[in-house]
């Protein structure tokens, strides 16, 4: 089942659902019953839907997904300072619905020893390049042993890109389709803005209905479920959001949590500056990847109206401790659920906001800019080497 040196793509692995078998893996029923254990590892700093999509694809290649998360010290040594602490990153990865267990403090270089220690058949990584501080491929050993599989990196997002959006503090990321800096070009190694690495270059995320279906649970509320509605921007989906949703989820024995996401213009109206950092399509996938969320309303109305409550048969409406901004007409957006006695304020004991994250980035601006430039320079060197290798093999033929 393990193919050495073969790049397995998402298409070959169906929809990334639980227990999806790779094409051509017809084997005896006895063999098929054996649990296939997978290993993924990474920094998972500023966890975004690109990370979630990688883990979704990985889970589709087997049965039990173990995710190794590196320490702050390891990331600082190889890449530069992480935005989030290791404790925050461990909690964020645990909240992704395709993850079965996590290993804290996983080594930066993936070895056969690690795979064997956790009884994993093979490791899965995206088709971007991960290098150590001295420029070596961190997956070299497992690749040579034929215990490496690859999934497609999600075009249009990277931690580098998100950091860039925050450092710009402009609204250009809301309408960058016409910006010449964002125009895509294609080469043999994928897509990326001209003169940039296809892995770290800034690119525009394009949503598809298929991607939403892959992320959605597809489960309707059942009789006896408590339908809980929450609404907001959920921008740069982070540990503060996760702690809030986990608390909401625990309010009922059988919770069905619906998250209403406001459109970009609405978020900008009440938050200002260059918010939201992520557009509504990106925010949809980030929220859907959370194990505490059952459904998302894309472009939910700002006021939680009678129609909305009746349509979704809502039992409870919750909001965190953050400020509730008035609607355009100066009214309270939660007036109706309050009138019905179904509104509750939830204290998640985590006060982290998207503003706080932006502050972390700005305070360490020079370090992050240097980190991004260093990473891109390394990747460009690898691309040049790959091109040379390709040219040499063409000449040999």
N, C-alpha and C positions, 0 to 999 in steps of 0.2 A: 504493500500500500504506500510505502514511502519511496518517492521518486527522487533520486539524487540529481541535483542541478536543474530540476525542472521548476519553472515558475508557475505554480497553480494560481489561477485567477478566480475571482469571485463568481464569474459565470459558470465555471465548472462545479462550483459547490452549491448550486441552487440558491435559495433565498437566505442562507445563513441561519436557518432555524435549528432548533434542538435536534441533534442526532442526524443531521443531513449527511448522507454518505457521498463521498467523492465519486464522480463518474468513473465507470470501469472498475469499481471495487466489488464486483459480484463475488462473494465468497460464501462458504458454507454457513448455515444458520448458527452452528456452534461458535465459529470465529466471529460472526457478526454480533453475538451476545457480549463479547469481551468489551469492557469499557475502554474507550480510547481517551487517554489523558493528554492534555495539551498544555504547553508552557508559553506564556507571553511575558515579556518584561519591558520595563521602560521607566522613564522619569515620571510620566503622567503628571506633568506640571501644567497648571491651568487646563485641567481636563476639559476637552471640547468634543464635539460630535465626531471629529475625525478619529480620536482615540476610541470612542464608543463603537464606531463603525468597524475599526480594525478588530476589536474584541468580538463584535457580532459575527464577523466573517470567520474569525478563528474558531468560535464556538461551533460554527456550522461544519467544521472539519472533524469534529469528534464529539465526546460526551461530557467530559469534565474539564473545565477551564481554570487553570491556576495562573494567577498574575503576580509576577515578582515586581516589587516597586523599590527603586534605589533610594539610598539615604541622601540627605542634604550634602554630606561631606563628599560622597562619590560624585554627585552631579556637579558640585563646585569644582572638583578636581578636573573633570573631563570637559565640562561645557561652560561653566560659569554659574552664578548664583540662581537657585530656583526662586520662583515667585512665591510659592506656597511651601510651608514647612512639611516635613515628612509625615507628621501626624495628620495634617490636613489632607495630604495626598493619599495616604492609606484609606482614610474615610471616604474620599471621593470615589476611589476605584471600587471599594466595597459596595457602593450604592448603584453601580452599573449593573443592569439586570442580567447580563450574559455571564457575569463573573461568579464562579462557584466558590473560590477561596483565594486569599492573597497571601503572599510571602513578603513580610516586611524586611527591608534591608537586603534585597537581592543583589548579588554581585553585578557590577557594570558589564563585565565580559561574560557572555553566556557560554558555559562549558558543558561537556558531556557529563561531568561530575554532578552539575546542578540538575540536569535532566534526570539522571539516574537516582539522585537523592530524593526527588519528589515523584519518582516512578512515572515520568512523562515519556510518551512515545516520541514526540518531536516538539520543536518550538515553532512558533508562527510569528512572522514580523511583516510589516508593510514594505513596499518596494522602494522606500527611501533608504539612504545610506546612514548607518550609525557608526561613528568612528570613536576610537579611544583618544586620549590626549596626545598620543604619538602617531595618530593617523591610521591606526589599524582597524580593519573591519571587526566589530565586536562579535559577529556571528561566524567567523572563519572556521573555527573548530567543528561546530555542529553542521555547517554546510558540507565540509569535507567528509563528515561521517554519514551524510545522507539523512540527517535528522532535522532538516530545516524545510519549512514550507513558507510560501510567500502569499500575502494577500494584497489587494490593491489599496494604495494610499488614497485617502479621500481628497480629490482635487478641490482647491479653493480655500483650504484652511490649514493653518499651522500655528503653533504657539508664537513663532516668530512674527507671523502676520498679525495676530491679535495684539502682541506687544507693540508692533508698528502702529496699529490703529489707535492705541492709547497714547502713544508718544506724540502722534500728530496733533491730537486734540482738535481736529477739524471734523466737519461732517462729510468729507469727501468719500468715505467708505459707504455712504448711503446711495451715492449715485456715481460710482466710479466706472461704470460700463463704457463711458465715452472717453475716459482719461487715457491718453496714449501710454502712460506708464503701466497701465493694467492690460494693454492689448496682449493677447496670447500669441505665442508662436509655437510650432511643434518641431521637435527634433527627434532623433532616434531614442532619446532617453526620457520622453514625456513632455509635459507642457509646463511652461513657466515664462514670465516676462523676459523680454530680450536682455541678454547679458547677465541673467541671473540663473542660479541653480533652480531646476524644476522642483526641487524639494523644499527650498526655503523661500523661493520667490513669492511675492504677494500675488494672489489670483482671486478671482471673483467666484463665490460659491453659487452654483445654479441648482435650484431645488427641482426634484422630479417627484411625481406621485408614487413611483416605485420605491423611492428611498423612504418616503413616509410610511408606506405599507410595511417595509422591512423593519422599521423601528417600532411601529405600533403594536400593541398587544393583540388587537383584533377581538378583544373580549367585550361583550355587552354586559351591562349590569344585570345581575340575577336577582330574583325575588329574595328578600332578606338582606341584601347589601345595603349599607349606609352610603348614600351618595353625598360626597363632600366636595364643595366647589371652592377653589381659591383662584385669585386672579392677580396679574401683575406683569412686569416686564421680564423677569427672570433672565436678566442680561448677564452675559459671561457666567453662565450657570456655575455656581460655586458652593463651597461647603456650608455657607449660611443658608442657602436655599435647601440643600440636602437636609440639614438639621431641622429646618422648619417643616419640610414635607414628611420627614420621618415622624415628627411629633403629631402632625395631622393624621397620618396613617394609623397611629396607635390609638386614635380617639374612638375607633369602632372595632368590633370583633371581625366584621367582614366589610372593610372599607373599599369604596370605589372612588378614587380621587380624580376629579376633573380639574385640569389647570387651564384657565382662560388666559391667553396671551394677547396683550394689546399690540396693535399695529405700530410700526416705527414712528409714524407722525404723532400718534397719541402719546407714546413714551417720551418723545422729544418735547411735547407740549408741557408735560408735568415735570420732566427731569432736566430739560435744557441741555446746555453745552453740546457735546457731540454724541449724546446718548440717543438710541442704544448703540453700543459698540458692535453688537451682532444684530444682523437683520432678523426679521420675524421668522424666516425660513430656517435660519441657523438655530435660533432659539427654540423652535419647534422640535428639532431633532435632539437638541441637548436635553430638553425636559422629558421627551419620550423615552430616552435611554435610562431614565431613573427608575429603579425598581419600585418606588412608592407611587408611581403615577400610572393611572389606568387609561386616561384619555386627555387629549389637548383640544381646546377650541382655538383655532387660528384666527386672530383678529377679533377677539371677544370685545363686546361693547364695554365702555369704561364703567358705566353704571350697571350694577347687578339688578336687572329689572324683573318685574313680575313674569314677563314672557320667558325670560331665560330660566328662571327658577322652575316654572311650570314645565317648560319644554324638556329639561333634563331631570325633572322630578327630584330636585335637590332637597336633602334633609338638613344639611348644615353648611354654612358659609363661614370660612375662616380667613383671617388676615394676621400677619405678623406684627411685630412691635414697631415696624417702620412707619413713617408718617403717611397718613391717607390724604392725598391731595383732593381738593374739591373738583367736581365736574365743571365743564365749560360755563354752565349757568350758575355756578356757585353752590350747587346742591351737594349733599353727601351721597357718594356713589353706593353706599351700603344702607341707605334709608329703608329700602323694601325688606331685605332680610332682617334688619333690626326690628322693623314693625311686626314681622312674623315671629320674632323671638328665636331666630335660628342663626344669629350671628355670634361668632366667638373670636376673641383676640387670643392668639397663641404666642406664648413666650418660649422660643426655642433655646434660650440661654446662649445664643450665638448672635452677636451684634454685627458681624461682618457684612459689609455692603459692597456693591460694585464700585462705589466711590473709593472705598478703602483700598481695593485692589489697584485701581488706577494710581492712587497715592503711592503704593508700594513700588509700582513701576517707575513713576516719575522720580521718586527719591533715589532709585538706583539706575537712573536713566543711562548714565555713561557706561556702567557695567553691562547693562542689557544691550546697548548699541554695539559695544565691543564684542560681546558674546555672539550676537547675530552676524556681525561681519566676519568673525573668525570661523564660524560654522559654515558660512557661505563660501569662504575662500577654500576651506578643506574640501567641500563638495565639488567646487569647480575644478580643483586639481584631480579629483577622482574621475570626473566627467571627461577631462582631457585625456587621462590615462586610458579610459574605456574606449574613447574615440580612436586613439592611436592603435590600441590592440585590434579594434575592428578593421582599421585601415590596413594593418599588417596582415591580418588573416585574409582580407580581400586580395591583397597583392600576391599572397602565397597561392591563392587559387587561380 
